[in-house]
């Protein structure tokens, strides 16, 4: 393994820690994966990479470079930029099939902001919801809610992609110190599941200092042990976002449909059992104690493990795909290659919703790239 790696692109700066900086559990995870036959992966950003190695982060000096820091702060001085806080877009305004602006509510006041073009960047849940509320989406769904149809696009809200997560948890041995100031994630494993034609479709992360969720009464400063985090990077199952009301204040229905495809369940079972096997490596003998989740009973059979997974699965908050890009010939495509919404004019979407599938990584930097790319299209008159 080489020294600490660093990459810069756009307004982001990406680093990955070198082995001397790894916590004991992270080093143990690396050793266990190597002993299991997985290759060393020195650069997770190499498109051809696979195996175990340091995870890349865009948080130099432990400060995550968000779009607010990397883009907005650098543009606040521009006279052609207005940032209006505490504002809610209620709907897109159309003149026929041309978008001409948005209705905004702010501090009890409702007004219309007009523009030659409207660009939605509300995310893979917010953008399809806004289109549906504005009459762009499956015609039957819109008519059923009394929303006038501007464009019949069946794909709006469909194809909801995610990275479902599961955690395998152990108590730590007496005397194992976990400090709040230590990083929780440093090392990950990327591999292809047995029998899969989807390369690098699985990821495992060693997770130090897990805590019980605060909404469930957990203390965010008290560790509950250690986890291995299992991520299905390319799920075959896809979900849906649907409106339940024409009222913008009513939340939509979101159904991820995790594990609807049997192969998703099969790959998760393999990964959970891999975690259990990795934890038996000698490198963990002074770190991990009793495994608390899943229990031995949960691991007793495929059906028991499937039941456990359905109870424990969590979204990875990497929503994507609900306004997917594609040609007009694809009835489920919502935008073209320039982010322009099919069937209307003056309206684009520029966020993770236009991805065809979830990428095999965190979605934040890829979404920044989508924004940059669509901005270039607009500047070039495309």
N, C-alpha and C positions, 0 to 999 in steps of 0.2 A: 504494500500500500504506500502511496506517495504522500506528500505533504498536503496540507489543507488546500482544497481546490476552490476557485472563485470564478464566476462568470458574470458578465454584465450585459444586459440588453434592454432597450427601451428605457423605462424608468425603474427597472428592477435590478437587483443585485443578488446573485445566488451563490451560496457557499455550502460546503459540506465539510464536516469535521473529520480530522485524521485520527487514527487509532489511539495515539497518546492522550487524546481528549475524551475518549469513551469512558463511560461509567462501567463498573464491573459487570453489571447485568447485560449491558450492550455488547461488551467484549465476549461474554459467555455465549450470547446469542450468535455472534459471528462465528465463534469456534464450533458451536453445535451444528450450524448450517454447513460449514465447510466439511465437518466430519461426516455429515449426511450426504455429501457428494455434490453440493451446490458450488458453482464457480464463484470466484472473487469478482465483485462488481465495483470497480473503482469510480465509475462515472454513471450515475443513474440517468443522466440526460443524454447519453449516447443512445441513439435509436435502436441499436443492435444489442444493447446491454441486457444481461440477465444475471441472476445470482444474488449474492449477499454483499452488502457494502454500505458506505455512509449515505444517509439521506440528504438530498439537497434542500436548502431552505432559503427563502428570500427575507431573512431577518438578520442582517449584519448588526453586530453589537446588541443582538437580542431585541431589535426593534423591527417589526414586520413592515416591509415597504408596501403599504396599501396604495390603492389608486389615489386616495386623499393626499398621502404624502408624496407619492411619486409623480403625480400628474396635476391634481387640482391646485396644490400649494404653489406650483410653479407657474400657474396661469391666472391666479387671482387678480393680478394687476391689470389684466387686459380689459379695455373699455367695452369690448363686445361680449363680455361674459357677465351674466347675472346669476347669482346663486340665491335662490329663495328658500329658506328653511321653513319647516313646519307647514309644508304645502302638500296637498294630496291631489293627484290627477283623478278626476271622476270619470272622464271618458274622452275619447278622441272625437274631434268634430270633422264631419265629412260634408263636402259639397258634391253630391252624387257619390262617385267612388274615389274622389280625391280628398286626401286628408289635408285640412287647412289649419289645424290647431288643436288645442286641448282645453278642456274645461278644468279649472283648478279651483280648489277650495283652500283658503288660508285664513286662519283667525276669524272664522265665521263669515268670511267674504267669499263669494263665488265670482269668478271672472274667466274670460277666455283669452288664452295666449295664442296668437296667430303666428304662422311661419310658412315659408315656402316648402319646408319638409319637416316631418315629425320623425324623430328617431327614438324608438323604445329601447331602454336599457334597464328594465325593471327586474331582470333575472328570469330563470326558467319557471318560476311560479308566477311572478308578477306580470311578465310580458304577455303570456297567453291569457291570463285573467283580464288584462286591460283590453286586449283584442276582442275577447268574447263580450265584455260589457259594452263595447263600442259597435257590435254587430258584425264582427269578422270572426267566422268560425263555422262549426257544423250547423247548417240551417235548421235542422229539426230541433236541436238543443236550444237554439236561440228563440225560435218561434214558441217553443214550449214555455219559455220564461217571459214571453211578451216583448222580446228585444227585436227591433226592426233589423232585417238582414241587409248588410251592406255588401258582403262577399261571402259566398258559401265555400268555406275552406275546412273540410272535414278533419284535417290534421292538427288544428289548433287545440292544444291541451292534451293531445295524444302523444305516444312515444316517450313518456316520462322515464328518463334514465337516471340511475343512481348507482352509488357504490355501497351496497349493503355491508354492514359490519357485524362482527361477533367478537367477543372477548373471552379468552381462556385465562382464568385467574388463579393465582397461588398466593398463599400467605408467605411472608418472608421469614427466614430463619431468625432466631433471637440474635440481636446485636447488629443486624443489617441496618445501616443508617440510610434514610432517604430524606434529602433536604429539599425544601420548597424551591430553593435557588437553582437546583440542578435541572438540566433539560430532561424532559420526559421521553423524547424520541431522538435517536441518533442513528440507528442501524435498521435496515430493512432487507427483506428477501423478496425478489421478484422471480416468479417461475411459471411454467406452463403446467396446468393440471393434467393428470393422466387421461389419455384418450381425447384431449381437447385439440381442436383445430384453430383455437384462438391463442396466439402466442402471447406469453406473459399475461395470462388472464387472472393470475392470483398474486396477492401481496401479503406478506406477514411483517408486522412491526413489533419490535420489543418496546414495551410501554412501562416506564418506571413511574412511580409515584401516582398511581391511579387513586381517585377519591370517589366516594359515593356522590351521586348527583345532588347539587344543592336543592333543587325543587323537591327532592325526596327526603330532605332533612339532613343531607350529608354535610360534613365539614370540609371545605375546599383546602384546608391546611393540613388535614390528617390523612396520611396514606393508608390504603386498605390492603396493600400487598403489591403484587406486580402482575401485569397482563402481557399476553401476546395477542396482538390485534390482527384479526383475519379480515381481509378485504377482498371481495369479489370485484375485480377491476373491470371485467367485461361480462356483465350479466346478460343472459338471454331474455329474461323476463322484463317486460316494460309496463309502466303504469299509466295513469290518466289523471288529468285535472279537469273537473267539471264545475260549472257554476251551479249553485243551489238557489240563487235568487238574482234578480236584476238589480238589486240594491248593492251599490259598491261597498257598503259597510258590512255586508254579510260575507263571511269567509267562504271560499270555494271548498269543494270536496276533493281531497287528494288521496289517491289510492295507488301505493307503490307496487302492489301485487308481487311482493317479494316471494321468491321460490315457486312462482307459478310454473316455471319450466323445470322439469325433473333434473336436468343436468346442472342447474344452479344448486339444488340440494346435494347432488352427488359431489360436486366440487367442494362445497363447504364441509361435508363430512370428511373428505380426504384431508382438508387443511386443518380441521380441528384435531384430528388424530395425529397429524404431523407435529402440531404444537406440543401435544402430550409426549410424543417421542423425543422431540428436541430438548424438552425440559429434563429428560433422564440423562443427558450428557453430564460428565463429571464436572464440567465448567460451572454448572449450576448447583453443585452439591452443597456449597456453603451459603447459597443465596435463597433458593426456593424451598419452602416447606410444603405443607399440605395444599393440594389442588382443591379449590372450593367451588369452581364452576367451569365446565360441567362436572357433575359428580360421576362416580363410577357407574351408577345406575343409568345416568343419561347416556353413557358411552356403551351400554350393554348391547344395543342393537341399532340398526339403521333407523328404524321407526322411532325409537326413543330419542336418538340424536336429532332427528328431524323435528320432533315435538319440542325439544329443548331450543332448537334454532328458531322456530317460529315464535316462541315466547320471548327470546332474548334479542332478536335481530333489531338493528338500529340503522337509520339512514346515515350516510356519511356526509350529508349536507353538501353534496356535489350534484345538485339537480341540473339536468340538461335534457335537450332533445324535444321540448314541447312545441317548438316552432321550427321544426327541422328544415334545413336547406335541401333543395332538390329542384329538378326541372318541373315545368308545368305538367309534363306527362305523368308525373308521380302524384296521384290523388292525395297523398298524405303530406306532400311538401307544402311548406308555408311561405318560405322566402327563396329567392333565387341566389345565384352565386355572389351577388353584390349586397345581400341583406334586404333587398326590396321585397315587400309583401306581395304575393301573387294576387291578381284580381283587383288591386287598387293602385292609386298613384300617390306619390308624395309621402310614403310611409315605409320605414325600414325598422328592422330589429337588429340590434348589435349587442348580444350577450350570449351566455351559455345555452340559451334555449334553441339557437340555430344549429348547434352541433347535431349530427346524425346519431351519435352514440356518445356515451361518457368516455372521455379519454382515460388512458391507463395511468393516471396521476392526479394530483390535486388540480382543480379546474381554474384556480385564480389567475395564474399567469397566462394560460391559454386564452382566458376570457379577455385579459388586457390586450393580447395580440389581436383578437377579433375586433375590439374597439379601434385599435390602430389601423387595422386593415380596412375597415369600413370607412374610417375617416379619410384614408387615402383615396378610396373610391369616390367619395363625395368631392374631394378637392380636385380630382381628375375628371369630374363630370360624368361618372359612370353610374 
